[in-house]
Amino acid sequence: MRLFGRWRKFSSMVRQTVLPGQGEIGRTERFAATAVRFCWQMGRQFARDRCLRQASSLSYQTILVFVPLGAVLLALTQWVQRLGDRPAVTQLLEKLVMPQAARDLAERMAELVVRVDFETIGWVGGIFLTFLGGTLLLQIEDVLNDVWNVPRGRVLWQRALAMLGFVLFALPAFAAAFYLSIDRLRPPLDWLVPFGLLVLSLALIYKLLPHIRVRWRSAVAGALVAAVLLALGHWGYGAYVERFRWTYESVYGAIAFLPLTLLWVYASWLIFLLGAEVSYTSQNLGVLWARARRRQERSTLRDDTVGSVSWPNAIRAAREVAAAQRAGRGPVAPEFLALEIGIHVDSVNLIVSRLVLAGVLHRDPEGRLSLGRDPSSIALVEVYDAVVDRRPLDPDLEALSARHRSALRGLSLAAEASPR
């Protein structure tokens, strides 16, 4: 009976999380509910963004640009110092990319890279190789913009700066190869240092590449998840290759390393995209959850959308936006306004559209809302006029409207946004 009671309690918690109700839950249940909610929303985003297909595209692009990408990295490492007896790219592949069981694969791939002679191909060829390697970075930027629902990417000159950033992003990898090549590195530094550099590199990518403001804590959260999964995948893939490699060799023969390489590259990109989804979900969990709640309410309730478009709700919406701006929280999503006001998000969108036309609010490309100008210059009468029908009314309604305007005259949004 006790087990049955705990199961009923957990089931109720999950129902309140995925299909929320109005019940109260304790601190432990609330934490577990938040974790379930986070995983649920992240899974929805992972499927919605078609990450399986995106990982396939990135894997193909990685194989295509590996030689120019590795050549640029080799030039950077050899420009500073030769790391050990073998080329730096070989060490980097063996210790960061390829498991220990696939060392011969790293050797073969490194042989392709070291054949690139920058003195032979000249500056033009070197620039072309750098550009070809940079196309992978541009594709990663496009994929991350899709994850973050950015409607448009950077302009041409900003993408040129991103190409320059691509070269700079090779420095963390070089630093990892340098530290990993030091024989005096002892446990636990032999795994802490490369793990920390991997987290740093991923956090910089999640933070800087999307054409949107990403909080550092969200970028680091995604980087930590991706780094841990990559480390576990690195170990698991090595064990898999060690145990089942003979199967691939019996089928593919001398080219058995190709499917093994594609398998690991594809799995790595899946983990990378999962980390990006963690960053997005951690920063926008409230918005995603509000949308889920509104979708459920829309299926169970029939709001009077037009009836909710009233001047009190318009003033409350403008006040919430002003309060968020005053508190430094930045632009506000319409879903948050719907939760604060207690009306349907469609009603909020109708109110917001009128306030945007009146210049009271400003809508950014992501649909988030901020004040159109200083709150002290926004009179409440202006908000009232933006949503109230100004066509001729009967005398009683005209008198009521006049009383409303008289009560609001002299008040501004700055007074409404002050702490209550």
Protein Blocks (a to p, Z undefined) as FASTA:
>chain_A
ZZmmmmmmmmmmmmmmmmccfbdcdfklmmmmmmmmmmmmmmmmmmmnommlmmmmmmmm
mmmmmmmmmmmmmmmmmmmocehjbdfklmmmmmmmpcfklmmmmmmmmmmmmmpcfkln
ommlmmmmmmmmmmmmmmmmmmmmmmnopabdcdfklmmmmmmmmmmmmmmmmmmmmmmm
pmklccfklmmmmmmmmmmmmmmmmmmmpgcdddfklmmmmmmmmmmmmmmmmmmmmmmm
mmmmmmmmmmnommlmmmmmmmmmmmmmmmmmmmmmmmmmmmmmmmmmmmmmmmmmmmmp
ccdfklmmcfklmmmmmmmmmmmmmnonopadfklmmmmnopafklmmmmmmmmmmnoma
ccdfkopacdfbdfklmcfklmmmmmpccbdcdfklmmmmmmmmmmmgopafklmmpcZZ
